Amino acid sequence: MFRYLATKRLGPVEYLTLNRPDVRNAFNEDVIAELTAWAAAAHADRALRVVVVAGAGKTFSAGADVQWMVKTVDYTQEENLRDAAAASAMFASIDALPVPVVGRVQGAALGGGAGLAAVCDIVVAEDSAIFGFTEVKLGILPAVISPFSVAKIGRSAARELFLTGARFSAARAREIGLVHAVVPASGLDAAVDGYVREILTAAPEAIAAAKALIRDVWGRPLDEARPITARAIANRRVSSEGQEGLRAFLEKRKPTWNSEV
Protein backbone atom coordinates (compact mmCIF):
# COMPACT_ATOMS: atom_id res chain seq x y z
CA MET A 1 0.00 0.00 0.00
CA PHE A 2 2.87 2.38 0.81
CA ARG A 3 6.31 2.81 -0.69
CA TYR A 4 8.06 4.49 2.23
CA LEU A 5 6.01 3.23 5.17
CA ALA A 6 5.63 -0.25 6.58
CA THR A 7 2.54 -1.15 8.59
CA LYS A 8 1.67 -4.17 10.69
CA ARG A 9 -1.58 -4.75 12.55
CA LEU A 10 -1.89 -6.90 15.65
CA GLY A 11 -5.49 -6.75 16.80
CA PRO A 12 -6.25 -3.16 17.83
CA VAL A 13 -2.58 -2.09 17.64
CA GLU A 14 -1.06 -0.56 14.50
CA TYR A 15 2.72 -0.58 14.09
CA LEU A 16 3.78 2.18 11.69
CA THR A 17 7.42 2.25 10.57
CA LEU A 18 9.21 4.89 8.53
CA ASN A 19 10.89 2.61 6.00
CA ARG A 20 13.75 4.50 4.36
CA PRO A 21 16.73 3.21 6.35
CA ASP A 22 19.13 4.01 3.50
CA VAL A 23 18.54 7.74 4.11
CA ARG A 24 17.96 7.45 7.86
CA ASN A 25 14.18 7.63 7.38
CA ALA A 26 14.33 11.21 6.18
CA PHE A 27 11.22 13.10 5.10
CA ASN A 28 10.43 14.17 1.57
CA GLU A 29 7.18 15.15 -0.12
CA ASP A 30 6.31 11.49 -0.80
CA VAL A 31 6.81 10.43 2.82
CA ILE A 32 4.67 13.37 3.93
CA ALA A 33 1.91 12.41 1.47
CA GLU A 34 1.98 8.79 2.63
CA LEU A 35 1.87 9.74 6.31
CA THR A 36 -1.05 12.05 5.62
CA ALA A 37 -2.95 9.28 3.82
CA TRP A 38 -2.14 6.82 6.60
CA ALA A 39 -3.39 9.24 9.26
CA ALA A 40 -6.66 9.80 7.38
CA ALA A 41 -7.29 6.05 7.32
CA ALA A 42 -6.35 5.75 11.00
CA HIS A 43 -8.84 8.49 11.92
CA ALA A 44 -11.61 6.44 10.32
CA ASP A 45 -10.56 3.11 11.83
CA ARG A 46 -12.97 2.40 14.70
CA ALA A 47 -11.14 -0.77 15.72
CA LEU A 48 -7.81 1.01 16.21
CA ARG A 49 -6.81 1.60 19.83
CA VAL A 50 -3.10 2.46 19.79
CA VAL A 51 -0.36 3.27 17.27
CA VAL A 52 3.36 2.60 17.64
CA VAL A 53 5.56 4.79 15.41
CA ALA A 54 9.12 3.63 14.70
CA GLY A 55 11.93 4.01 12.21
CA ALA A 56 13.56 1.17 10.30
CA GLY A 57 17.26 0.54 10.76
CA LYS A 58 19.52 2.47 13.11
CA THR A 59 17.73 5.84 13.08
CA PHE A 60 14.22 7.00 13.97
CA SER A 61 14.36 9.94 11.56
CA ALA A 62 17.12 12.35 10.57
CA GLY A 63 14.69 15.04 9.41
CA ALA A 64 14.55 16.35 5.85
CA ASP A 65 15.91 14.35 2.92
CA VAL A 66 19.01 15.98 1.42
CA GLN A 67 17.71 15.50 -2.13
CA TRP A 68 14.43 17.11 -1.14
CA MET A 69 16.32 20.07 0.32
CA VAL A 70 18.25 20.41 -2.94
CA LYS A 71 14.94 20.71 -4.79
CA THR A 72 13.56 23.31 -2.39
CA VAL A 73 16.50 25.64 -3.00
CA ASP A 74 14.89 26.54 -6.31
CA TYR A 75 11.28 26.63 -5.08
CA THR A 76 9.32 29.84 -5.43
CA GLN A 77 7.66 31.45 -2.44
CA GLU A 78 4.34 29.92 -3.51
CA GLU A 79 5.88 26.46 -3.91
CA ASN A 80 7.48 26.74 -0.48
CA LEU A 81 4.16 27.76 1.06
CA ARG A 82 2.41 24.79 -0.53
CA ASP A 83 5.19 22.43 0.55
CA ALA A 84 5.17 23.71 4.15
CA ALA A 85 1.37 23.58 4.35
CA ALA A 86 1.42 19.91 3.34
CA ALA A 87 3.97 19.10 6.05
CA SER A 88 2.01 21.06 8.63
CA ALA A 89 -1.18 19.21 7.74
CA MET A 90 0.63 15.89 8.10
CA PHE A 91 1.90 16.64 11.60
CA ALA A 92 -1.51 18.03 12.60
CA SER A 93 -3.30 14.92 11.37
CA ILE A 94 -1.09 12.64 13.48
CA ASP A 95 -1.35 14.98 16.47
CA ALA A 96 -5.15 14.89 16.24
CA LEU A 97 -5.52 11.10 16.13
CA PRO A 98 -8.07 10.07 18.78
CA VAL A 99 -5.92 7.10 19.87
CA PRO A 100 -2.61 7.17 21.75
CA VAL A 101 0.48 7.34 19.56
CA VAL A 102 3.60 5.81 21.09
CA GLY A 103 6.96 6.77 19.60
CA ARG A 104 9.82 4.26 19.59
CA VAL A 105 13.03 6.27 19.11
CA GLN A 106 16.48 4.89 18.41
CA GLY A 107 19.57 6.50 16.93
CA ALA A 108 18.45 10.05 16.25
CA ALA A 109 15.35 12.21 15.95
CA LEU A 110 16.43 15.46 14.29
CA GLY A 111 14.47 18.32 12.76
CA GLY A 112 11.24 16.83 11.45
CA GLY A 113 12.12 13.62 13.28
CA ALA A 114 12.01 15.55 16.56
CA GLY A 115 8.74 17.05 15.36
CA LEU A 116 7.35 13.57 14.80
CA ALA A 117 8.36 12.66 18.35
CA ALA A 118 6.55 15.80 19.53
CA VAL A 119 3.22 14.68 18.03
CA CYS A 120 3.51 11.29 19.72
CA ASP A 121 1.58 11.15 22.99
CA ILE A 122 4.19 8.93 24.61
CA VAL A 123 7.83 8.56 23.56
CA VAL A 124 10.22 5.81 24.57
CA ALA A 125 13.86 6.39 23.58
CA GLU A 126 16.99 4.32 23.83
CA ASP A 127 19.51 5.89 26.15
CA SER A 128 21.99 6.65 23.36
CA ALA A 129 19.45 8.44 21.14
CA ILE A 130 20.17 12.02 20.04
CA PHE A 131 17.58 14.73 19.45
CA GLY A 132 17.77 18.17 17.90
CA PHE A 133 15.79 21.03 16.44
CA THR A 134 18.70 21.69 14.13
CA GLU A 135 17.12 23.87 11.44
CA VAL A 136 18.90 27.13 12.33
CA LYS A 137 22.20 25.43 11.52
CA LEU A 138 20.95 25.42 7.92
CA GLY A 139 19.65 28.99 8.00
CA ILE A 140 16.02 27.93 8.26
CA LEU A 141 13.53 27.39 11.10
CA PRO A 142 11.69 24.58 12.90
CA ALA A 143 8.58 26.48 11.88
CA VAL A 144 6.14 23.78 10.81
CA ILE A 145 6.85 21.63 13.87
CA SER A 146 6.93 24.55 16.30
CA PRO A 147 3.27 24.45 17.50
CA PHE A 148 3.59 20.79 18.43
CA SER A 149 7.13 21.01 19.80
CA VAL A 150 6.55 24.12 21.94
CA ALA A 151 3.39 22.51 23.33
CA LYS A 152 5.50 19.51 24.31
CA ILE A 153 8.71 21.09 25.65
CA GLY A 154 7.60 24.61 26.68
CA ARG A 155 8.86 28.06 25.75
CA SER A 156 11.99 28.00 27.88
CA ALA A 157 13.41 24.80 26.37
CA ALA A 158 12.34 25.97 22.91
CA ARG A 159 14.30 29.19 23.38
CA GLU A 160 17.42 27.22 24.17
CA LEU A 161 17.08 24.47 21.59
CA PHE A 162 15.43 26.27 18.66
CA LEU A 163 17.90 29.15 18.84
CA THR A 164 21.07 27.10 19.18
CA GLY A 165 20.10 24.15 17.01
CA ALA A 166 22.11 22.07 19.47
CA ARG A 167 21.76 18.32 19.60
CA PHE A 168 20.80 16.89 22.98
CA SER A 169 20.62 13.55 24.71
CA ALA A 170 17.66 11.31 25.44
CA ALA A 171 18.10 12.17 29.12
CA ARG A 172 17.75 15.88 28.31
CA ALA A 173 14.75 15.11 26.08
CA ARG A 174 13.12 13.44 29.05
CA GLU A 175 13.86 16.42 31.30
CA ILE A 176 11.98 18.76 28.97
CA GLY A 177 9.06 16.42 28.29
CA LEU A 178 9.80 15.41 24.71
CA VAL A 179 10.52 11.85 25.90
CA HIS A 180 8.79 9.95 28.69
CA ALA A 181 10.99 6.88 29.17
CA VAL A 182 14.70 6.32 28.48
CA VAL A 183 15.89 2.73 28.39
CA PRO A 184 18.83 0.66 27.10
CA ALA A 185 18.49 -0.43 23.49
CA SER A 186 17.86 -3.98 24.63
CA GLY A 187 14.81 -2.83 26.60
CA LEU A 188 13.25 -0.55 23.99
CA ASP A 189 10.60 -2.94 22.70
CA ALA A 190 9.67 -4.16 26.18
CA ALA A 191 9.14 -0.57 27.36
CA VAL A 192 6.98 0.21 24.33
CA ASP A 193 4.98 -2.98 24.88
CA GLY A 194 4.44 -2.00 28.49
CA TYR A 195 2.77 1.25 27.43
CA VAL A 196 0.68 -0.58 24.82
CA ARG A 197 -0.57 -3.07 27.41
CA GLU A 198 -1.43 -0.25 29.80
CA ILE A 199 -3.39 1.60 27.11
CA LEU A 200 -5.38 -1.53 26.25
CA THR A 201 -6.69 -1.70 29.81
CA ALA A 202 -8.28 1.77 29.46
CA ALA A 203 -11.55 2.68 27.74
CA PRO A 204 -10.93 3.76 24.13
CA GLU A 205 -13.63 6.43 23.98
CA ALA A 206 -12.47 7.82 27.31
CA ILE A 207 -8.91 7.99 25.97
CA ALA A 208 -10.12 9.93 22.93
CA ALA A 209 -12.06 12.27 25.20
CA ALA A 210 -8.99 12.73 27.41
CA LYS A 211 -6.88 13.70 24.38
CA ALA A 212 -9.53 16.21 23.36
CA LEU A 213 -9.74 17.55 26.92
CA ILE A 214 -6.01 18.25 27.02
CA ARG A 215 -6.31 20.31 23.83
CA ASP A 216 -9.43 22.09 25.09
CA VAL A 217 -8.10 23.20 28.48
CA TRP A 218 -4.45 23.84 27.64
CA GLY A 219 -3.64 27.54 27.90
CA ARG A 220 -7.17 28.56 28.90
CA PRO A 221 -7.87 30.68 31.98
CA LEU A 222 -9.47 28.70 34.81
CA ASP A 223 -12.84 30.42 34.41
CA GLU A 224 -12.98 29.28 30.78
CA ALA A 225 -11.72 25.77 31.51
CA ARG A 226 -14.10 24.97 34.38
CA PRO A 227 -17.32 24.63 32.33
CA ILE A 228 -15.45 22.55 29.74
CA THR A 229 -14.27 20.15 32.44
CA ALA A 230 -17.72 19.91 34.04
CA ARG A 231 -19.33 18.99 30.71
CA ALA A 232 -16.56 16.53 29.93
CA ILE A 233 -16.92 14.50 33.12
CA ALA A 234 -20.74 14.66 33.03
CA ASN A 235 -20.72 13.31 29.48
CA ARG A 236 -18.42 10.45 30.43
CA ARG A 237 -20.42 9.48 33.51
CA VAL A 238 -23.58 8.95 31.47
CA SER A 239 -21.79 7.31 28.53
CA SER A 240 -21.98 3.56 27.96
CA GLU A 241 -18.25 3.28 28.74
CA GLY A 242 -18.59 5.26 31.92
CA GLN A 243 -21.50 3.14 33.06
CA GLU A 244 -19.65 -0.08 32.20
CA GLY A 245 -16.50 1.07 33.97
CA LEU A 246 -18.34 1.96 37.17
CA ARG A 247 -20.33 -1.28 37.16
CA ALA A 248 -17.17 -3.33 36.52
CA PHE A 249 -15.44 -1.61 39.44
CA LEU A 250 -18.38 -2.23 41.79
CA GLU A 251 -18.74 -5.85 40.60
CA LYS A 252 -14.99 -6.42 40.91
CA ARG A 253 -14.52 -7.57 37.31
CA LYS A 254 -12.63 -6.35 34.27
CA PRO A 255 -14.54 -3.97 32.00
CA THR A 256 -15.40 -5.23 28.51
CA TRP A 257 -12.73 -3.15 26.76
CA ASN A 258 -9.83 -4.52 28.83
CA SER A 259 -7.70 -6.47 26.37
CA GLU A 260 -4.07 -7.12 25.44
CA VAL A 261 -2.31 -8.37 22.32
MIMI-589651 format. One line per 8 residues: number of its first residue (from 1); their letters; for each residue x, y, z of C-alpha. Coordinates in steps of 0.001 Angstrom, whole numbers. Each point is the difference from the previous one (the first is absolute). Layout:
N
NUM> a> X,Y,Z | ...
//
This chain:
261
1> mfrylatk> 0,0,0 | 2868,2381,807 | 3441,431,-1495 | 1748,1677,2920 | -2042,-1254,2938 | -386,-3487,1408 | -3092,-900,2008 | -864,-3014,2107
9> rlgpveyl> -3248,-586,1856 | -313,-2145,3105 | -3598,150,1147 | -765,3586,1029 | 3667,1071,-192 | 1522,1530,-3135 | 3786,-24,-417 | 1060,2763,-2396
17> tlnrpdvr> 3632,68,-1123 | 1798,2641,-2039 | 1672,-2282,-2531 | 2861,1896,-1641 | 2979,-1291,1994 | 2409,794,-2850 | -595,3734,605 | -581,-292,3755
25> nafnedvi> -3779,185,-475 | 154,3583,-1208 | -3110,1882,-1078 | -797,1073,-3530 | -3243,975,-1693 | -869,-3651,-673 | 492,-1066,3615 | -2139,2944,1108
33> aeltawaa> -2757,-965,-2453 | 65,-3617,1157 | -102,945,3682 | -2923,2320,-689 | -1896,-2772,-1806 | 806,-2467,2780 | -1254,2421,2661 | -3265,564,-1881
41> aahadral> -629,-3749,-56 | 937,-305,3683 | -2486,2744,916 | -2778,-2053,-1603 | 1056,-3331,1513 | -2416,-706,2866 | 1838,-3171,1019 | 3328,1784,493
49> rvvvvaga> 1000,591,3621 | 3711,852,-38 | 2735,816,-2516 | 3724,-669,369 | 2202,2181,-2233 | 3551,-1153,-712 | 2819,380,-2491 | 1627,-2844,-1903
57> gktfsaga> 3698,-626,456 | 2257,1924,2349 | -1786,3377,-31 | -3508,1158,895 | 138,2943,-2414 | 2765,2409,-986 | -2435,2684,-1162 | -139,1311,-3563
65> dvqwmvkt> 1361,-2001,-2924 | 3100,1634,-1508 | -1304,-485,-3544 | -3278,1618,986 | 1891,2961,1464 | 1931,333,-3260 | -3310,306,-1853 | -1387,2601,2396
73> vdytqeen> 2947,2325,-602 | -1611,902,-3319 | -3611,87,1239 | -1963,3216,-356 | -1657,1605,2992 | -3319,-1526,-1070 | 1535,-3459,-399 | 1603,276,3428
81> lrdaaaas> -3317,1023,1541 | -1749,-2973,-1591 | 2774,-2359,1085 | -17,1274,3596 | -3801,-122,197 | 52,-3670,-1005 | 2553,-816,2707 | -1962,1965,2586
89> amfasida> -3197,-1855,-895 | 1813,-3321,363 | 1277,756,3498 | -3411,1385,999 | -1799,-3106,-1230 | 2210,-2279,2107 | -252,2336,2994 | -3803,-89,-229
97> lpvpvvgr> -366,-3789,-114 | -2556,-1031,2653 | 2150,-2971,1091 | 3307,67,1880 | 3099,178,-2188 | 3120,-1539,1525 | 3360,963,-1488 | 2857,-2504,-9
105> vqgaalgg> 3212,2009,-480 | 3449,-1387,-703 | 3088,1619,-1478 | -1115,3542,-682 | -3108,2166,-304 | 1084,3243,-1658 | -1963,2861,-1532 | -3231,-1486,-1302
113> gaglaavc> 879,-3211,1830 | -103,1925,3278 | -3275,1504,-1200 | -1392,-3482,-560 | 1010,-903,3545 | -1809,3135,1187 | -3323,-1118,-1503 | 290,-3393,1694
121> divvaeds> -1933,-140,3264 | 2608,-2220,1625 | 3638,-363,-1056 | 2397,-2752,1009 | 3636,573,-981 | 3126,-2071,241 | 2523,1579,2329 | 2481,754,-2798
129> aifgftev> -2540,1795,-2222 | 724,3573,-1092 | -2593,2713,-594 | 193,3439,-1550 | -1985,2866,-1462 | 2913,658,-2307 | -1585,2176,-2688 | 1779,3259,887
137> klgilpav> 3303,-1699,-812 | -1254,-4,-3597 | -1293,3562,76 | -3636,-1060,261 | -2488,-538,2842 | -1836,-2806,1806 | -3111,1899,-1020 | -2443,-2700,-1072
145> ispfsvak> 716,-2149,3057 | 79,2920,2432 | -3662,-99,1201 | 321,-3659,925 | 3543,219,1369 | -580,3104,2147 | -3166,-1608,1387 | 2113,-2996,978
153> igrsaare> 3204,1574,1346 | -1110,3519,1025 | 1262,3451,-927 | 3136,-61,2125 | 1415,-3196,-1511 | -1066,1175,-3460 | 1961,3219,477 | 3113,-1973,791
161> lfltgarf> -340,-2749,-2584 | -1648,1799,-2930 | 2474,2884,180 | 3171,-2060,342 | -979,-2944,-2174 | 2014,-2081,2457 | -348,-3754,139 | -964,-1428,3376
169> saararei> -176,-3336,1729 | -2957,-2245,732 | 435,863,3682 | -350,3709,-817 | -2997,-771,-2224 | -1635,-1665,2964 | 743,2975,2252 | -1881,2341,-2332
177> glvhavvp> -2921,-2340,-675 | 747,-1008,-3583 | 715,-3562,1191 | -1728,-1895,2790 | 2201,-3071,482 | 3703,-564,-692 | 1191,-3588,-86 | 2939,-2068,-1291
185> asgldaav> -341,-1088,-3617 | -626,-3557,1147 | -3046,1149,1969 | -1565,2284,-2608 | -2649,-2394,-1294 | -926,-1217,3479 | -530,3586,1182 | -2167,787,-3028
193> dgyvreil> -1997,-3196,545 | -540,985,3613 | -1666,3247,-1059 | -2094,-1832,-2607 | -1249,-2485,2585 | -856,2820,2392 | -1962,1845,-2692 | -1994,-3126,-862
201> taapeaia> -1313,-172,3563 | -1582,3468,-353 | -3272,917,-1718 | 618,1077,-3614 | -2701,2667,-145 | 1163,1397,3326 | 3563,170,-1338 | -1211,1934,-3043
209> aakalird> -1943,2342,2273 | 3070,459,2209 | 2115,972,-3029 | -2653,2507,-1022 | -212,1340,3563 | 3732,696,95 | -298,2067,-3184 | -3121,1783,1255
217> vwgrplde> 1323,1107,3398 | 3657,636,-848 | 803,3700,268 | -3524,1022,992 | -706,2118,3088 | -1594,-1983,2821 | -3371,1728,-392 | -146,-1142,-3632
225> arpitara> 1265,-3509,725 | -2384,-806,2870 | -3217,-338,-2042 | 1872,-2079,-2592 | 1180,-2397,2694 | -3447,-247,1602 | -1612,-918,-3332 | 2772,-2456,-774
233> ianrrvss> -368,-2031,3191 | -3816,162,-95 | 20,-1347,-3552 | 2300,-2863,951 | -2005,-974,3084 | -3157,-527,-2044 | 1788,-1642,-2937 | -183,-3751,-572
241> egqeglra> 3723,-279,778 | -338,1985,3183 | -2907,-2125,1140 | 1844,-3219,-858 | 3153,1146,1772 | -1840,899,3202 | -1986,-3247,-18 | 3157,-2051,-638
249> flekrkpt> 1726,1727,2917 | -2939,-628,2352 | -357,-3612,-1186 | 3756,-570,304 | 467,-1158,-3592 | 1887,1219,-3045 | -1913,2384,-2274 | -861,-1258,-3481
257> wnsev> 2680,2077,-1754 | 2897,-1366,2067 | 2130,-1950,-2458 | 3631,-649,-930 | 1753,-1251,-3116
//
